[in-house]
Amino acid sequence: MGLEYKLNQLCRENVSLDHILSEVKKGMERLVKTQEEIGPPFSYAFITKEGFRRVD
């Protein structure tokens, strides 16, 4: 399943941001293996009503 589709599905299920982050990281790891133009380093952050928060 494509990462965009998976993210859409998770948002509709109203899962936690931590769960979404975990799925994004897994998805990016899969993309690195199949698409030459995608690669580290990756930076992750949450943007919510409360503001921007970098995630390690």
Secondary structure, 3 states (H helix, E strand, C coil): CCHHHHHHHHHHCCCCHHHHHHHHHHHHHHHHHHCCCCCCCCCEEEEECCEEEEEC
